[in-house]
Amino acid sequence: MSGDIKNNYADLYDAILKLKTREDCELFFQDLCTYKELDSMTQRVVSAKLLKNGETYEQIIAKTEISSATLSRVSRCVKHGQGYKKFL
C-alpha cells in the first residue's frame, strides 16, 4: 500500500466513528467491503470471542473455518493487543 493511502487511515476511522446504528454499519460496510472481506472480519471477531471464552484452536477452527495462521494472529492480538480487550 502506498504511503499516501496509509496516511489517510484517519479518513476511514473518522467515517466509522460517524456510524450510529447497526443499520448504518450494515449499509456502510456493504458499500465499503466485498462479502469475502466482511466474512473475514466477522470470522476474526467471532474467533476472538471464542478464544476469550476458553475455546481451543481446534474447536474454533471447526466452528469458524478460520485458518490456523489467521487464528494465531487473532490469538496474539487477544493476548497482547488493545482493541479486542477494549471491545469484546
C-alpha positions, 0 to 999 in steps of 0.5 A: 500500500502506498504511503499516501493511502496509509496516511489517510487511515484517519479518513476511514476511522473518522467515517466509522466513528460517524456510524450510529446504528447497526443499520448504518454499519450494515449499509456502510460496510456493504458499500465499503467491503466485498462479502469475502472481506466482511466474512473475514472480519466477522470470522476474526471477531467471532474467533476472538470471542471464542478464544476469550471464552476458553475455546481451543484452536481446534474447536474454533477452527471447526466452528469458524473455518478460520485458518490456523495462521489467521487464528494465531494472529487473532490469538496474539492480538487477544493476548497482547493487543488493545482493541479486542480487550477494549471491545469484546 
